[in-house]
Amino acid sequence: MATVYKEFIVEADAAHVWDALRDFNAVHTRLAPGFLTACTIDGEGARVLTFANGLVAREVLVGIDDAHRRLAYTVTGGQAKHHHATAQVFEEGEGRSRFVWITDVLPDAMAAYIGLMMEQGGAAMKAALEGRPAPVAAA
């Protein structure tokens, strides 16, 4: 199983970053606008995301841990046999946070594509959380 690890600093308070991350169904407006263009909730409570590049993915919330500012989700359907991700926010001093996003995926060959998507998503998140315009995502 391949693991993709992304980490970035956000020039915003950890409580602010966590509030946006934990709002699972508003990811397209609060966390990664521009990278994500839509989020709908299906009949089973999963979020169905539409990405700027046209990709559609169904994500199921696994859990939210407020004490550790950690969220876990899995992607169902699609090309991956297995896709599980966590995102966690850490304080990095006053007005600063560290965002850690880890995805485990099978088959291993999907890691490069997932890594690119996470890189683009991370840039959109950082911009949104810092109150800047979202970068333009590559197709």
Secondary structure by P-SEA (a helix, b strand, c coil): cbbbbbbbbbcccaaaaaaaaacccccccccccccccccccccccbbbbbcccbbbbbbbbccccccccbbbbbbcccccccccbbbbbbbccccbbbbbbbbbbccccaaaaaaaaaaaaaaaaaaaaaccccccccc
